[in-house]
Amino acid sequence: MKKTTAQTVKNVHVKGYTLELYHEPDAGETGYKMYAEVKELDGCYIAGDSEKEILAEAPGVIDVYLAAQKEIAKQKPKLVSVKMKPDLYALVSRYAQDQGIENVSTLMRSLVVKKLHEDGYYSSSRLAATH
């Protein structure tokens, strides 16, 4: 969920997590008047028409989010190879080394996640980590 011109209403604690509630001045595409971001759970949002509705939904949404993260953690990453000309690979390898990055794979993951973020796509920094 992209943040727009929403204004922070307040912070509320639910199940040991902090919900930052926002009022959406223009419901626009979502149709919701409010949403909350669970600060400790990257990418976990709850939308609703009122604070009461969000607080009622929050425990279930948090449980579903945590269950989904456990399932994701169980999955083994798919290994995908990307073809590069030898000269380009040598340059990328040297760049990674100069930047103190452990290898080309880590560099490429980091660059892709950074580019996705710059272009407005949600991408957790955890995606760039080595698995």
C-alpha positions in Angstrom: 0.0 0.0 0.0 1.5 3.3 -1.0 1.3 6.2 1.4 -0.4 9.2 -0.1 -1.3 12.4 1.7 -2.6 10.5 4.7 -2.2 12.1 8.1 -1.1 10.2 11.2 -3.9 10.0 13.7 -2.2 8.1 16.5 -0.3 5.0 17.6 -2.1 2.1 19.2 -0.6 -1.2 20.6 -2.3 -4.4 19.7 -0.8 -7.9 20.5 2.5 -6.3 21.4 2.8 -4.5 18.0 2.5 -0.8 17.3 -0.2 0.2 14.8 0.3 3.7 13.3 -3.2 4.8 12.3 -3.6 7.2 9.3 -6.6 9.2 8.2 -7.0 9.2 4.4 -8.4 12.6 3.3 -9.3 11.1 -0.1 -10.3 7.5 0.0 -9.7 7.3 -3.8 -9.1 3.8 -5.2 -9.2 1.9 -1.9 -12.5 3.4 -0.7 -11.3 3.3 2.9 -11.2 6.3 5.2 -8.4 5.0 7.4 -5.6 2.5 7.4 -2.9 1.3 9.9 0.6 0.2 9.4 2.0 -2.4 11.8 5.4 -0.7 12.4 7.3 -3.9 13.4 5.9 -6.0 10.5 7.2 -4.6 7.3 4.4 -4.5 4.7 1.5 -5.3 7.2 -1.4 -2.9 6.7 -5.0 -2.9 7.9 -7.6 -0.7 6.1 -11.1 0.3 7.4 -13.6 3.0 7.6 -13.0 3.7 11.3 -10.5 3.2 14.1 -12.9 0.8 15.8 -13.0 -1.4 12.6 -9.2 -1.4 12.2 -8.7 -2.3 15.9 -11.2 -5.2 15.6 -9.5 -6.6 12.5 -5.9 -6.1 13.7 -5.4 -9.2 15.8 -6.6 -11.5 12.9 -4.6 -9.6 10.3 -1.4 -9.8 12.4 -1.9 -13.5 12.9 -2.4 -14.1 9.2 0.7 -12.0 8.4 2.8 -13.9 10.8 1.6 -17.3 9.5 2.3 -16.2 6.0 5.9 -15.1 6.9 6.5 -18.5 8.5 5.4 -20.2 5.3 7.6 -18.0 3.2 10.6 -18.7 5.5 10.0 -22.4 4.9 10.3 -22.1 1.2 13.7 -22.5 -0.3 14.7 -19.7 -2.7 14.7 -20.5 -6.4 18.1 -20.2 -7.9 18.0 -18.2 -11.1 21.0 -17.6 -13.3 21.4 -14.4 -15.3 23.7 -14.5 -18.3 26.4 -11.8 -18.6 29.2 -11.4 -21.0 32.5 -12.2 -19.3 33.7 -8.5 -19.5 30.5 -7.3 -17.8 30.8 -10.0 -15.1 34.4 -9.0 -14.4 33.3 -5.3 -14.1 30.4 -6.2 -11.8 32.6 -8.4 -9.7 35.2 -5.7 -9.3 32.4 -3.2 -8.4 31.0 -5.5 -5.8 34.5 -6.0 -4.3 35.1 -2.2 -4.3 31.8 -1.7 -2.5 32.6 -4.3 0.1 29.9 -6.6 -1.1 30.6 -10.3 -0.6 29.7 -11.5 -4.2 28.0 -10.7 -7.4 24.7 -12.4 -6.4 24.4 -10.2 -3.3 25.1 -7.1 -5.3 22.5 -8.0 -8.0 19.8 -8.7 -5.4 20.6 -5.4 -3.6 20.5 -3.4 -6.9 17.2 -5.0 -8.0 15.5 -4.3 -4.6 16.8 -0.8 -4.6 15.5 -0.2 -8.2 12.1 -1.7 -7.3 11.9 0.6 -4.3 12.8 3.7 -6.4 10.2 2.8 -9.0 7.4 2.6 -6.3 7.2 -1.2 -5.9 7.0 -2.6 -2.4 10.1 -4.6 -1.8 11.4 -5.6 1.6 15.1 -5.1 2.2 15.0 -8.7 3.4 14.7 -9.7 -0.2 18.3 -8.5 -0.8 19.7 -10.7 2.0 21.5 -13.9 1.4 19.3 -17.0 2.0 
